[in-house]
Amino acid sequence: MTTTVRPRGAAVVLPAMCAFTLLHVGSAAASTAGAASACTGDLNDDGRVDSADLGILLIGWGAGDSSADLDDDGDVDGADIGIMLLAWGPCFHNEGFESDGGWSNLVIGDSEYHAPVDGDRYAVVAAGAPALMQSLHEETGDSGVVTVTVWARSIYGDDLLDQVRQGTMDAGPTTRAVVELSLSAGGLELGSSTVDVSPAALIGAPAEHAIDDGGNVWIDGDYRMATGPGHLLYQPIGDDPILDPWARQGPGPADFDNAFAPIVTPQGLRAIYGGFYDDTSPSDAESFIDFVTIAGDAPDYEFTIEEPILEHVGSENPWVIDAHLYHDPDTQRLWMTWGGHRIWVTELDPADGRPVSPPVGGGIAFEDFPKGAHTPIMCFAEGPDVGGSNQVPDGWDGDVWSSGYMEGASLYKHDGFYYAFGSYGALDRNYTIRVGRAASPTGPFVDKRGFELTTFHAEIDRYGASMLLGNDGDQLVPGHPHVWAEGGVCYLGYDYRTDLGVPEESAADRMGIRKLSWVDGWPTVWHPVSVAIDLSKPGIPSGETLDLAIRNVGDAGSLLAVDHVTVTTEVN
């Protein structure tokens, strides 16, 4: 939990050898110095960070192995005092729900499937259940504005999670989880926020037309564009991509057999990539990636089919499918992710859209490209025959959530890191979207725990990758992720199905979009929900403790998850 509080109580006397600047608290101090957890520094576990804790810290001064070494650098010094002072005052307990204390009416969930924001656990609040509550130990009448932010989402109960594990889920629930966040003092509610945190279905053309594969959105002039088999979808750029309707414009690039990958570069490339595969005979398997160039103004396009740029014949190792294009605005380089079983990245020319390192003798066969032209970055393959690790045990076929296959990958860069997103499992049963990150677009990519994404790790019985999104409400088997940003807001586009109990030839993929946030350097689909109170506001009782309550006011039967609670106090 990130908290900035004003120092209270006794004056603080610092050792002569210590030199640091104590920032006056407030939101600026938090962003400049990096505020500490409110209970970081509560060395005597009395629920406060105060002079008693400072005394314990000074007794341990210089010690290399001490609970007072708050920054874990091997020394108790001035840096640790700085951390303690940022947390000075009453504690807020268990902000990430990693323990069982601090809250009233606490019910814990810990399923990886729901991709917790903070650690491994989260609070679960059923519709109509008693509110999740805790005192903030701030008092009305003080100066300052208190802001509470929680991260929330809809989740499944144990019965539905069992169906996911067993592959027996045909349809998800339509009940909606709605979080209500309120602050009160002396029995009087002072402020609240209410947000529906269940996934929203897009309206207009996406509800009527399939869009295989993914929500691959791009911006062209005054329009937000997407493409599916035989049609284009579009929306004025001023509309909300999630809440406002999309329209249909045809025809689209209908000749492609699988995923559509649009790209527009400053170097003049305007194209949509696709491809073809034939897996009717494993020994004669064929797959290739090609593209069409775009002419005309959005949404009225004309398409020109270009020659394929990459192919493989004779096996699914590699499986040349599911291209996705990412243009790095910092380096002006263009990267294509592609593959099934194992995911590769290939650099393309941002002007003509072709590989920058083609075969010396010409052609497009994978095996003829020079070494290093294609780099594996992700994997969920059953074994070496399809590009997997040699360490994969016999009979391994995925984990409890997704079967042993992956495809539909993409790249995105955020705050200096490259993030690789992939579709893990079988598209008709157990797709999940997972993620890893790296300092380079060619990797190595690791997950939140540090496990590398192309290596099978015996200790977790799978390859590395952190869960981002599985089934949520009635949006099932999400896959083919695509990330883009507009006006400082990130969005995740994907496809999903609402009914798994139909023949594959009758199944329809729908385009989904939701906002994507970043917490501690990792993407999340959880929703941030905030409420703020001015402690000195006229007309409210003075000297009363501020209390936080979190409720699920959604449909009966819905479940709400809450994680990563932050409390900040801004002092003018």
C-alpha positions in Angstrom: 0.0 0.0 0.0 1.2 3.5 -0.9 0.5 6.0 1.8 1.7 9.5 2.5 1.0 10.9 5.9 2.1 13.9 7.9 4.4 13.1 10.8 2.7 13.2 14.2 3.8 13.0 17.8 7.3 13.5 19.2 10.0 15.4 17.5 12.5 13.2 15.5 16.2 13.5 16.3 18.4 12.0 13.6 21.9 10.7 14.1 24.7 13.0 13.0 26.0 10.6 10.3 22.6 10.6 8.6 21.7 13.1 5.8 18.5 13.0 3.8 15.6 15.3 2.9 12.2 14.8 4.5 9.6 15.9 2.0 6.5 17.6 3.2 3.8 15.0 2.6 1.2 15.1 -0.1 0.7 13.6 -3.5 3.8 15.3 -4.9 5.9 13.8 -2.1 4.6 10.4 -3.0 5.5 10.6 -6.6 8.9 12.2 -6.0 10.2 10.0 -3.2 8.3 6.8 -3.6 6.1 6.4 -0.5 6.2 3.4 1.8 3.6 1.1 3.1 1.7 2.6 6.0 2.7 -0.3 8.2 6.3 -0.4 7.0 8.2 0.6 10.1 5.7 -0.7 12.7 8.5 -2.6 14.4 6.6 -3.3 17.6 3.4 -4.3 15.9 1.2 -1.9 17.8 -0.7 -0.6 14.8 1.3 2.7 14.7 4.5 4.0 13.3 5.8 6.4 16.0 8.7 7.3 18.3 8.7 3.8 19.9 9.5 2.3 16.5 12.1 4.9 15.8 13.8 3.9 19.1 13.9 0.3 18.0 15.4 1.4 14.7 18.1 3.4 16.4 19.0 0.5 18.7 19.6 -1.5 15.5 21.6 1.2 13.8 24.2 -0.3 11.4 23.1 -3.8 12.0 23.2 -6.0 8.9 20.4 -8.4 9.9 17.6 -6.5 11.5 13.9 -6.0 11.1 14.7 -2.3 11.1 16.5 -2.7 7.7 13.4 -1.4 5.9 14.9 -1.2 2.5 16.7 -4.6 2.7 20.0 -3.1 1.7 22.0 -4.8 4.5 22.3 -1.7 6.7 20.1 0.2 9.1 20.8 3.9 8.2 19.2 7.2 7.2 17.4 5.6 4.3 15.4 3.4 6.7 14.5 6.4 8.8 13.2 8.1 5.6 11.0 5.2 4.9 9.7 5.1 8.5 8.9 8.8 8.4 6.9 8.5 5.2 4.7 5.9 7.0 4.5 7.9 10.3 1.1 7.6 12.1 -1.6 4.9 12.5 -1.3 1.8 10.3 -3.7 0.6 7.6 -3.6 -3.2 7.7 -3.4 -5.9 5.0 -3.7 -3.7 2.0 -3.0 -6.6 -0.4 -5.0 -9.2 1.6 -1.8 -11.4 1.9 -2.7 -12.1 5.6 -6.0 -12.7 7.3 -6.1 -9.6 9.5 -7.1 -6.0 9.5 -10.5 -6.2 8.0 -14.0 -7.0 9.2 -16.1 -9.6 7.2 -13.0 -10.7 5.2 -13.3 -13.6 2.8 -10.1 -14.6 1.0 -9.7 -15.8 -2.6 -6.4 -16.9 -4.1 -7.0 -18.3 -7.6 -4.3 -17.6 -10.1 -7.0 -17.6 -12.7 -8.3 -14.2 -11.6 -4.7 -12.7 -11.9 -4.5 -10.8 -8.6 -3.0 -7.3 -8.8 -1.0 -7.5 -5.6 0.5 -10.8 -4.5 -1.5 -14.1 -4.6 -4.6 -13.2 -2.6 -7.6 -10.9 -2.8 -10.8 -10.3 -0.9 -14.1 -11.8 -2.2 -17.4 -9.9 -1.6 -20.7 -11.6 -2.6 -23.7 -9.5 -3.6 -25.7 -8.7 -0.5 -23.0 -9.9 1.9 -21.9 -7.6 4.8 -19.5 -4.9 3.7 -15.7 -5.4 3.9 -14.7 -2.8 6.4 -11.7 -1.2 8.1 -11.0 2.0 10.1 -8.5 4.3 8.4 -7.5 5.9 11.7 -7.9 9.3 10.2 -10.1 11.8 12.0 -12.5 14.3 10.6 -11.6 17.9 11.5 -8.0 17.3 10.6 -6.6 19.1 7.5 -6.1 17.2 4.3 -7.8 15.2 1.6 -8.0 11.4 2.1 -8.2 9.3 -1.1 -8.9 5.6 -1.1 -8.4 3.5 -4.2 -9.2 -0.1 -4.6 -8.8 -2.5 -7.5 -11.8 -4.6 -8.3 -13.2 -7.0 -10.8 -15.9 -9.7 -11.3 -14.8 -13.3 -10.5 -16.0 -16.9 -10.5 -16.8 -18.9 -7.5 -15.3 -22.3 -6.8 -18.0 -24.2 -8.7 -17.4 -22.3 -11.9 -13.6 -22.5 -11.4 -14.0 -26.3 -11.2 -15.9 -26.2 -14.5 -13.0 -24.2 -16.1 -10.5 -26.8 -14.8 -12.5 -29.7 -16.0 -13.4 -28.2 -19.4 -17.1 -28.5 -18.8 -18.1 -24.8 -18.9 -20.4 -24.2 -21.8 -21.7 -20.7 -20.8 -20.7 -18.2 -18.2 -23.0 -16.2 -15.8 -24.6 -13.0 -16.9 -24.8 -11.6 -13.3 -22.8 -8.3 -12.9 -20.6 -7.4 -10.0 -20.8 -3.7 -8.9 -18.4 -2.3 -6.4 -19.5 0.4 -4.0 -16.7 2.2 -2.1 -17.7 4.5 0.7 -16.2 6.6 3.5 -18.1 7.4 6.7 -17.5 9.0 10.1 -19.7 8.8 13.2 -22.3 6.8 11.3 -22.6 9.4 8.5 -21.6 8.6 5.0 -19.4 11.3 3.6 -18.8 10.1 0.1 -19.0 7.0 -2.2 -18.2 5.7 -5.7 -20.1 2.9 -7.5 -18.7 1.2 -10.6 -19.8 -1.9 -12.6 -16.6 -4.0 -12.9 -18.0 -6.8 -15.1 -16.9 -6.9 -18.7 -19.0 -4.9 -21.2 -20.1 -6.3 -24.5 -19.5 -4.0 -27.5 -22.5 -2.7 -29.2 -23.4 -2.2 -32.9 -21.6 -4.1 -35.5 -19.4 -6.2 -33.1 -22.6 -7.8 -31.7 -23.7 -8.8 -35.2 -20.5 -9.8 -37.0 -17.7 -12.1 -36.0 -14.2 -10.8 -35.9 -11.7 -13.6 -36.1 -9.2 -13.2 -34.5 -8.9 -10.6 -31.8 -9.7 -6.9 -31.3 -6.8 -5.6 -33.5 -7.6 -1.9 -33.5 -5.7 0.8 -35.3 -6.2 4.5 -35.7 -6.5 6.0 -39.2 -7.4 9.7 -39.6 -10.7 10.4 -37.9 -11.6 6.7 -37.3 -10.8 3.8 -35.0 -10.7 0.7 -37.2 -10.8 -3.1 -36.8 -11.1 -5.9 -39.3 -12.7 -9.3 -39.5 -13.4 -11.9 -42.2 -14.9 -10.0 -45.1 -15.7 -6.8 -43.4 -14.2 -3.8 -41.6 -15.5 -2.3 -38.3 -15.1 1.4 -37.6 -15.9 4.1 -35.1 -15.3 7.9 -35.0 -12.2 8.5 -32.9 -14.1 10.8 -30.6 -16.4 7.9 -29.4 -15.6 5.7 -26.5 -14.2 2.4 -27.9 -16.1 0.3 -25.3 -19.3 2.2 -24.6 -20.2 3.6 -28.0 -21.4 1.6 -31.1 -19.3 0.5 -33.9 -20.4 0.4 -37.5 -19.6 -2.0 -40.4 -18.0 -1.2 -43.7 -17.3 -3.9 -46.3 -15.6 -5.5 -47.9 -12.5 -6.3 -45.9 -9.5 -8.5 -46.7 -11.5 -11.7 -47.1 -8.8 -13.9 -48.5 -7.0 -14.5 -45.2 -7.4 -17.8 -43.4 -6.5 -16.7 -39.9 -5.6 -13.7 -37.6 -5.7 -10.2 -39.0 -2.8 -7.9 -38.1 -3.1 -4.2 -39.1 -0.2 -1.8 -39.0 0.4 1.9 -39.9 3.9 3.2 -39.6 5.4 6.7 -39.9 7.6 5.3 -42.7 4.5 4.9 -44.9 3.5 1.3 -44.5 -0.3 0.8 -44.3 -1.1 -2.9 -44.3 -3.1 -5.8 -42.8 -1.2 -9.1 -42.3 -2.8 -12.5 -42.4 -2.0 -15.9 -43.6 -2.9 -19.5 -44.5 -2.4 -22.9 -43.0 -3.3 -26.5 -43.9 -2.9 -29.1 -41.1 -5.0 -31.9 -42.6 -1.8 -34.0 -42.9 0.9 -33.5 -40.3 3.7 -34.6 -42.7 2.4 -32.2 -45.4 1.5 -29.3 -43.1 1.9 -25.9 -44.7 1.7 -22.4 -43.2 2.6 -18.9 -44.4 2.1 -15.2 -43.7 1.2 -12.7 -46.3 -0.3 -9.2 -46.2 -2.4 -6.6 -48.1 -1.5 -3.0 -48.5 -4.2 -0.4 -47.9 -5.1 2.6 -50.1 -7.7 5.2 -49.6 -9.1 7.0 -46.6 -10.7 5.3 -43.7 -13.1 3.7 -43.6 -13.3 3.4 -47.5 -10.3 1.2 -48.3 -8.9 -0.6 -51.3 -6.6 -3.6 -50.8 -3.7 -4.9 -52.8 -2.5 -8.4 -52.1 1.3 -8.7 -51.7 3.5 -11.7 -51.9 4.0 -13.9 -48.8 6.9 -13.0 -46.6 7.5 -16.2 -44.5 6.5 -19.9 -44.9 7.2 -23.4 -43.6 6.2 -26.7 -45.2 6.3 -30.2 -43.8 5.6 -29.8 -40.1 4.2 -27.4 -37.4 7.8 -26.7 -36.2 7.6 -23.8 -36.7 3.9 -23.1 -37.3 3.9 -19.9 -39.4 0.5 -18.3 -38.4 -1.0 -15.5 -36.4 1.1 -12.5 -37.3 1.0 -9.4 -35.1 2.8 -6.1 -35.8 4.2 -3.7 -33.3 6.0 -0.4 -34.3 8.3 0.9 -31.5 7.9 4.6 -31.4 11.2 5.1 -29.6 13.4 3.1 -31.9 11.3 3.3 -35.1 11.7 -0.4 -35.6 8.9 -2.8 -36.6 8.5 -6.2 -35.0 6.3 -9.1 -36.1 5.3 -11.8 -33.6 4.0 -15.1 -35.1 3.7 -18.8 -34.4 1.8 -21.6 -32.9 3.1 -23.9 -30.1 6.1 -21.6 -29.9 6.1 -17.8 -30.6 8.8 -16.1 -32.6 9.6 -12.4 -33.2 11.0 -11.2 -36.6 12.1 -7.6 -37.4 10.5 -6.1 -40.5 11.3 -3.1 -42.5 8.8 -0.3 -41.4 8.7 1.1 -44.9 7.9 -2.0 -47.0 6.8 -4.5 -44.3 9.2 -7.3 -45.3 11.9 -9.0 -43.1 15.1 -6.9 -42.7 17.2 -10.1 -42.9 15.9 -12.1 -45.8 17.4 -15.3 -47.2 20.6 -14.6 -49.2 19.4 -16.7 -52.1 15.9 -15.3 -52.1 12.7 -17.1 -51.1 10.6 -17.1 -48.0 11.2 -20.5 -46.5 11.9 -20.3 -42.7 14.9 -22.6 -42.9 16.6 -20.4 -45.5 16.7 -17.2 -43.4 20.0 -16.3 -41.7 20.6 -17.3 -38.1 19.1 -14.7 -35.8 16.4 -13.5 -38.2 13.7 -15.2 -36.1 13.9 -15.4 -32.3 11.7 -17.6 -30.1 10.2 -15.6 -27.2 7.3 -17.7 -25.7 6.3 -21.3 -25.6 3.6 -23.7 -24.3 4.4 -26.7 -26.5 4.1 -30.4 -25.5 7.6 -31.2 -26.6 10.5 -30.8 -29.0 8.6 -32.1 -32.0 6.6 -28.8 -32.1 9.3 -26.5 -30.7 9.0 -27.1 -27.0 11.7 -27.6 -24.4 13.4 -31.0 -24.1 12.6 -30.9 -20.3 8.8 -31.3 -20.9 7.7 -34.6 -19.2 6.1 -37.3 -21.2 2.3 -36.8 -21.3 2.4 -33.1 -20.3 -0.5 -31.3 -21.9 -0.7 -27.9 -20.2 -1.6 -26.8 -16.7 -4.9 -26.8 -14.8 -6.2 -23.9 -16.8 -5.1 -24.3 -20.4 -4.1 -27.2 -22.6 -0.5 -27.4 -24.0 -0.7 -25.1 -27.0 -0.4 -21.4 -27.7 -0.8 -18.9 -30.5 -2.1 -15.4 -31.2 0.7 -13.5 -29.6 1.5 -9.7 -29.6 4.0 -7.2 -28.4 3.6 -3.8 -26.6 6.1 -1.5 -25.0 5.4 0.4 -21.8 7.8 2.4 -19.6 10.8 0.9 -21.2 9.8 -2.8 -21.0 8.5 -4.9 -23.9 5.5 -7.1 -23.0 4.7 -10.3 -24.8 1.0 -11.4 -24.7 -0.1 -14.8 -25.8 -3.2 -17.0 -26.2 -2.6 -20.1 -24.2 -4.6 -23.3 -24.6 -7.4 -24.4 -27.0 -9.5 -21.7 -28.5 -12.8 -23.7 -28.1 -12.2 -24.8 -24.5 -9.6 -23.1 -22.4 -7.9 -20.1 -24.0 -6.3 -17.7 -21.5 -4.3 -14.6 -22.1 -0.9 -14.6 -20.3 2.0 -12.2 -20.3 5.7 -11.8 -19.7 8.1 -8.9 -20.1 11.7 -8.2 -21.2 14.1 -5.3 -21.8 14.4 -6.2 -25.5 11.7 -7.3 -28.1 13.8 -10.4 -28.6 13.8 -11.3 -24.9 14.4 -13.1 -22.8 10.9 -12.7 -21.5 10.0 -13.6 -17.9 6.8 -13.6 -15.8 6.1 -11.9 -12.5 8.0 -14.6 -10.6 11.0 -14.5 -12.8 10.3 -17.7 -14.8 11.5 -17.5 -18.4 8.7 -18.0 -21.0 10.4 -20.3 -23.5 11.7 -22.7 -20.8 9.8 -25.5 -19.1 10.2 -25.2 -15.3 9.8 -28.5 -13.4 9.1 -26.6 -10.1 5.9 -25.2 -11.5 5.2 -28.0 -14.0 4.9 -25.6 -17.0 6.5 -22.8 -18.9 6.8 -19.3 -17.4 3.9 -16.8 -18.0 1.7 -14.7 -15.8 -2.1 -14.9 -16.1 -3.8 -11.7 -17.4 -7.3 -12.8 -18.4 -9.4 -16.0 -18.5 -13.1 -16.4 -18.6 -14.9 -13.5 -17.1 -18.7 -13.4 -16.8 -20.2 -14.6 -20.1 -17.0 -13.7 -22.0 -15.3 -17.0 -22.4 -12.0 -18.2 -23.9 -10.4 -14.8 -24.4 -7.5 -14.8 -26.9 -5.6 -13.0 -29.6 -4.7 -10.0 -27.4 -3.7 -6.6 -28.8 -2.8 -3.5 -26.8 -2.9 0.1 -28.0 -3.0 3.5 -26.3 -5.1 6.6 -26.9 -4.8 9.8 -24.9 -2.8 8.2 -22.2 -5.3 5.3 -21.8 -4.3 1.7 -22.7 -6.8 -0.7 -24.1 -6.7 -4.5 -24.5 -8.5 -5.9 -27.6 -9.3 -9.6 -27.7 -11.8 -12.1 -29.0 -14.1 -14.2 -27.0 -17.1 -16.5 -27.2 -20.3 -16.6 -25.2 -21.3 -20.2 -25.7 -18.9 -23.2 -25.9 -21.6 -25.8 -26.3 -21.9 -25.4 -30.1 -20.1 -27.1 -33.0 -16.9 -25.4 -34.0 -18.3 -24.5 -37.5 -21.2 -22.6 -35.7 -19.0 -20.9 -33.2 -18.6 -17.1 -33.4 -15.8 -15.0 -32.1 -16.8 -11.6 -30.8 -14.5 -8.6 -30.4 -13.9 -7.5 -26.8 -12.2 -4.4 -25.5 -11.4 -3.4 -21.9 -9.1 -0.8 -20.3 -5.7 -2.0 -19.4 -3.9 -0.5 -16.4 -0.4 -1.0 -15.0 0.5 -1.7 -11.4 4.1 -2.2 -10.3 5.2 -2.6 -13.9 2.6 -5.2 -14.9 -0.6 -5.0 -16.9 -4.0 -5.7 -15.3 -7.7 -5.7 -16.3 -8.8 -5.0 -12.7 -10.6 -1.6 -12.4 -9.2 1.2 -10.1 -12.1 2.7 -8.1 -11.5 5.8 -5.9 -13.3 7.9 -3.4 -11.9 11.1 -1.7 -12.9 13.1 1.4 -11.8 16.5 2.7 -11.3 15.9 6.4 -12.0 19.6 7.1 -15.1 19.9 5.0 -17.7 22.1 6.9 -20.8 20.3 8.1 -19.3 16.9 8.9 -18.8 15.8 12.4 -15.4 16.6 13.9 -13.1 14.2 15.8 -14.7 11.1 14.3 -12.6 8.2 12.9 -12.9 7.7 9.1 -14.2 4.2 8.1 -13.9 2.5 4.8 -16.6 0.1 3.5 -16.5 -2.0 0.3 -19.7 -3.6 -0.9 -20.9 -5.6 -3.9 -24.2 -4.0 -4.9 -24.5 -6.0 -8.1 -26.8 -8.7 -9.2 -27.7 -11.6 -6.8 -25.2 -14.4 -7.2 -22.4 -12.1 -8.5 -18.9 -12.2 -6.9 -16.6 -9.2 -6.5 -12.9 -9.4 -6.0 -10.9 -6.5 -4.3 -7.2 -6.1 -4.1 -4.3 -3.6 -3.7 -6.0 -1.0 -1.5 -4.2 2.4 -1.3 -4.8 5.3 1.0 -3.2 8.7 0.5 -3.5 11.9 2.5 -2.7 15.1 0.7 -1.9 18.0 3.0 -2.0 21.5 1.6 
